[in-house]
Each structure stands twice: as structure tokens, then as C-alpha cells.
Amino acid sequence: MNLALWIVTGLLAAVLLVSTSKMFVPREKIAAMGGHAAEWVMDFSPGALRVIGTLEILAAAGLILPAVLDIAPVLVPVTATCVALLFAGAATMRLRRGERATIVPDLVYLALAVFVAWGRFGPESFTG
């Protein structure tokens, strides 16, 4: 179980780091390159996209570093809960935009974040 939680945590951290490109790439270019699935960026200001990207970087760090450095490892499940909220917001945004076909990855990442939160708060807690 511990190994599965580490694998899922690493996958989530990698997804979050890859998605931070919205901080550096102009939103017009993201919308043009990503097709219909990336048009959502035009609903947000460049500043809002930078904030989202910053939260994603912090989330990636919060999923990995507390446990690896053994400094406040309880932050791992707390961060996983926040990541679940982030992806719940992403799924909600896609539903509101009528993008039902592109919601599946957000729901998968949401489920993975819930799994990490459950596992690290419960059976494979770092504090127990």
C-alpha cells in the first residue's frame, strides 16, 4: 500500500509540475496549441493563470517534500486534500463550459488525490 501511495503521489506531482507551463506560456498560445480542451485558459486573466500555476508548484512540493525530508509529514495528506479540491474546481469549470468530453482526466486526478489523502490520513499515515 505504501508503494502504491508513493507511485500515485509521484504521478500527481509530475502532472502538477507539467501543468505549470501556463505560468510561462501566453494563454493565446496555449489555447491555439491545445485545441478545444485548452480554450478554458481564455476565461482566466494571465494573473489568475500565474496564481493557479503557483498553487500547482506548491502542491507538487507539498506532496513530496514533507515526507522525504521528514519535516511535518502530515502536510502530505493535507496537500492531497487541497489537490483534490483543485481538480474538483477544474472539473466544475469544465462542466460549466460544457466540456464533458475533456472532464475525464480531471476526475481521474481527483480520484488519485483522494486516494493519497485517504491513504496518508489513514492506513499508511506517516505519523502512526
PEKAJO-V997425 format. One record per run of one state. SS is the DSSP state (a for helix, b for strand, c for the rest). FROM is the first residue (numbers start at 0). TO is the last residue. If there is no record, write none. Layout:
BEGIN
ss->SS from->FROM to->TO
ss->SS from->FROM to->TO
END
This chain:
BEGIN
ss->c from->0 to->0
ss->a from->1 to->22
ss->c from->23 to->25
ss->a from->26 to->42
ss->c from->43 to->44
ss->a from->45 to->68
ss->c from->69 to->73
ss->a from->74 to->96
ss->c from->97 to->98
ss->a from->99 to->101
ss->c from->102 to->102
ss->a from->103 to->120
ss->c from->121 to->127
END
